[in-house]
Amino acid sequence: MKKETHIESRTNFDFVRYSQVWEDADLLIEALDLKAKDVVVSIASAGDNSFALLAKGVKKVYAIDLSFPQIACCELRKAMYRQLSHQEHLVFGGVIKGEMDRLATFNALEMPNDVREFWQNHLEAIKKGFMSQGKLDRYFAIFRTKLVRLVHSQKRLSHLFAPKTEDERTHYYDKTWNNLRFKLVCKFFFSRFILGRLGRDKEFFKYVEGSVADRIHDRMSYAFTTLDPSKNPYLQFMYKGHYTDVFPYALRPENYEKIRTSLDRIEFQQISIEAFIASHSDKIDAFNLSNIFEYMSQEEMDVLYTALANKSKIGTRYAYWNFLAPRSSENLRDKLGIKTSQKKNDLFLLKDKAFFYSKFYLDVLGGNSEVRDD
């Protein structure tokens, strides 16, 4: 029997894994350096970063995903941008505190029939605020409500996120927050077994080696000390369960109207990236590839990357993350003319507020001198 290799054949895409995107859109937008004429392909996930790209005024965003539930998240978000105010959007989604009859609001939103049918079968998620009800988001809620509270008080949590200098952050984290109990909680909760069972999927770790928990804890420590937690929406939502005065790019008030008035430029499709590339005739200017390469072998990545390059033009940019499994275009750079700068990629990663990832890559097709190492 032929061995299954593609992620769609090894795992279940029949439910919402991510109701928000846990990747830093500010970093993505800076790296891709988008222009008004650009056509972009973006891994859809829950839609946040695809909408963020749209806010930059690009010509077209094709947001694609294997999972219909993820497409349903995106289409619901699209209806919210079209019909709700910024405040209503956040309250309906459940990412800020506020009172609303979410079911009545849902019933008034216009969306495709198959999307409405999906959410009518998941009305509990709508009632609770669906943007906090994905599998990974509920996993973080368990961490926040069941485990962190066993280790630290609300007063300590508030102090953790209060504005401080880097020295003050480091001192507080090392001396107060990162105690033995917190380390043990992280060791347990971010283990490969627990994260694979409750947060992601065990198949997403097929190509991962080493301790998952240790690497997440190290990156989290960096986010709490070198980066500023008071300005980090991803950390704040993970530990508080809502946003206060800092938001991811697509949820910021100054970007809301830009997205609303550009909704005709974004198209969501349930399709694999391989199938999309095979069926799409026009050249692409930029790709937001999330961390899809981690879900395949290096050989499979090389095949897909070659297909992407064949549908690209000189100067096309490819942005992608590594969470735990190392994947890069190194094998293909000479063959395809791909240029990347490890120095600049490392600098990008140092800014990454969505702190989970171990590597970030910006590749450019055709030798753009701006990304070469000095």
Secondary structure, 3 states (H helix, E strand, C coil): CCCCCCHHHCCCCCCCCCCCCCCCHHHHHHHHCCCCCCEEEEECCCCHHHHHHHCCCCCEEEEEECCHHHHHHHHHHHHHHHHCCHHHHHHHHCCCCCCCCHHHHHHHCCCCHHHHHHHHCCHHHHHHCHHHCCHHHHHHHHHHHHHHHHHCCHHHHHHHHCCCCHHHHHHHHHHHHCCHHHHHHHHHHCCHHHHHHHHCCHHHHCCCCCCHHHHHHHHHHHHHHCCCHHHCHHHHHHHHCCCCCCCCHHHCHHHHHHHHCCHHHEEEEECCHHHHHHHCCCCEEEEECCCHHHHCCHHHHHHHHHHHHHCEEEEEEEEEEECCCCCCCHHHHHHHCEEECHHHHHHHHHCCCCCCCCEEEEEEECCCHHHCCC
